[in-house]
Amino acid sequence: MTWAHWSKSTPWKDRERMVKGIRCNSKWNRWRRRYLMSHPACAECGLAGEEVHHIIPRAQAPKLMYDEANVQTLCRKCHASKHLHPDRFA
């Protein structure tokens, strides 16, 4: 099952498995850790960053998952606000 096969009827357990398979693998964890060490501050507010945010979502551009030009460090509050506003890609 791939991201393109997601639908409202896809069980949450299967969605979680897909997320773990794509995002929470050891390559991503190592890459994320290195990125946060070299970019420790939130790009929005300047506080300590805890999240790596994909500017263009992975589902839309999976090839950009590890592209530093497509990610930014955000604190949890700023990261949550990015995901609450659908116009963030404009």
N, C-alpha and C positions, 0 to 999 in steps of 0.2 A: 504494500500500500504506500503511495506517495502523497506528497502534499496536495497534488492536484485531485486526488480521490477523496479529499475531506468533504463531508457534507454534514448537514444538521443531524443526520441519522447515524453518523459514525460514533460508535461508543467511546466515551471518554477514556476508557482504559487503552483503546487502540490509539487514540490521539496522543496520550501520554507516552506510549511506547515509541511513536514516531518522533516526538520531540526529543526523547532521550536518545534515540538512535542518531538523530541529525545534530542536535545541539549539545547534548551533554556527553559527548564522547571525550576520550582522553586528549585527542588533538585539539579540540575546541578549548578544553579546560587549560591546557598548557598555553595556547595562543592568548586566551583571555587574561590569564595571570600575567604573562609578559607584557601585554598591552597596558593593563592597569598599573603595572610597575613603572612603565615609561610615560604614562599619561595619568597621574594620580588625581588630578583635580577635575571636578565637574565642569564641563564645557559651558554650562548655563549659569551657574551661581558661584562657582569657584570653591565650594566645599569639597571635602574628600569624596571622591568618586567610588562607587561600588558596583556599578552596572556598565556593561558595554552595550551601547544602543546602536542598532543598524539603522542608518538613515533611510536607505532603500531596503525595505523588509526582505528577509531571506526568502520568503515565499515568492516574491516578485523577481528576485535576482539572486538565485543560489550561488552563482559564480562569484559574487561579491562578498561572500561570507567572511573571508579572511583578508579583505582589502581594507587597509588602514584608512583610505580616503572615504570609505563608506561607513565607518564607525566613529563613535565618540563616547568618551567617558561621561557618565552622568551619576549624580547621587540618586538615591531611591525616590525621593520626592519629585525631582525633575523627570526621571524616567517614567514614573507613573503619570505625570502630567502630559508627557508626549503621547502616551498610549490612550489618554482620555480624549484627545482632540484629533478627529479624523482629518482635519485640514493641515496637519503637520507636514504633509508631503508637498504642499503647494509652494 
